[in-house]
Amino acid sequence: SHASATFHEKAVYALSWGFVPTKYPEDDLKTGVYSCGGEGSILCHRPKELNKAALNVNAYLAAENQYRSVPPGRTAVDWEFSAKLLAVGCSTGLIEIFRAPNLQQIRVLQYHTRIINKLRWGRNEGRRVSFAEKQDSPQAEEHVELVSERQEESPTTPQLLLASGSDDNRVCVYELDLKSTDEGSQNPILMAHRSLLGHTARITDIDWNPHDFRFLVSASYDATAQVWNVERGEGVANYRGHLGRLFSVRWSHTALDHVFTGSDEFLVHQWRMSETSHKLPPETNQIFPGNKESERKGSRRKKRGGSKKVALISESKVDVVDNTVDESWRSSAKTANTTESPVPPPK
């Protein structure tokens, strides 16, 4: 195994494949791995040159876009499928869209009010089930038929969809036109295409259904996973099988309505959207009812139906063991270093 020569100052919360930025379009594009740390900085690592200093993306963006004020700490990062657009979430709830190869800012999304924890690109291009197994339930068969009908009606030029999850308990979906993103615009987008409300605690992860981009699933600190119909803007299914905060969620790539979720109870659950009995999360947090401070700190939790307490594993702070990053980025990172981590590790 190999470790990058450049370290973040705090835990790494997001990784995404993309292109190493360049100011010269005629240059050959090289692949890089983007990492976002809890201190508010983004680094770009070259896989074949991990022994060299990583590019500080925060400093590059500041130089390329000439911000009028010190940018907020970055907390989430995700590249669009074709690696033409980069989405970056900030500690203030701001989302920035940059265009490759020079990472020029072309959009600003101002809707969330708190830190962005997760970003995920999608396309409304209908059905993608080349490797999916058709399920044997009536609900799954109906689902396949509905998706097939939508595929026939889908536009020839798909729209880009960007989903975001935040500490404000919201899941938002933005619809971006491919043509408009090519032209670029400095006008901020103040409204989301869909604002999906129902969770009672922070959103930690989101994922698009790879077989049908009408459906999006979100994981939350309220111990539930929620499936949304983005097209209708409504909840479809809510899974409540976990006993602790959820940190991760992924759709199955081989089954149409299977979902996998992971929580701080050290378990991964597999469940089916068509077999859940609830459509939305409970109105009150089932893990930390009425105690927002305990929910935020997450020091201890109680199992449902019992008095036994389970102490969560603590995670030590990641120390800086390398100073190979250009010192010019440290001044702009002072504000970022005080930023609350997107999903703080359990204490």
Secondary structure, 3 states (H helix, E strand, C coil): CCCCCCCCCCCEEEEEEEECCCCCCCCCCCEEEEEEECCCCEEEECHHHCCCCCEEHHHHHHHHHCCCCCCCCEEEEEECCCCCEEEEEECCCEEEEEECCCCEEEEEEECCCCCEEEEEEEECCCECCCCCECCCCHHHHHHHHHHHHHHHHCCCCCCEEEEEEECCCCEEEEEECHHHHHHCCCCCECCCCEEECCCCCCEEEEEECCCECCEEEEEECCCCEEEEECCCCEEEEEECCCCCCEEEEEECCCECCEEEEEECCCCEEEEEHHHCCECCCCCCCCCCCCCHHHHHHCCEEECCCCCCEEECCCCCCCCCCCCCCCCHHHHHHHHHHCCCCCCCCCC
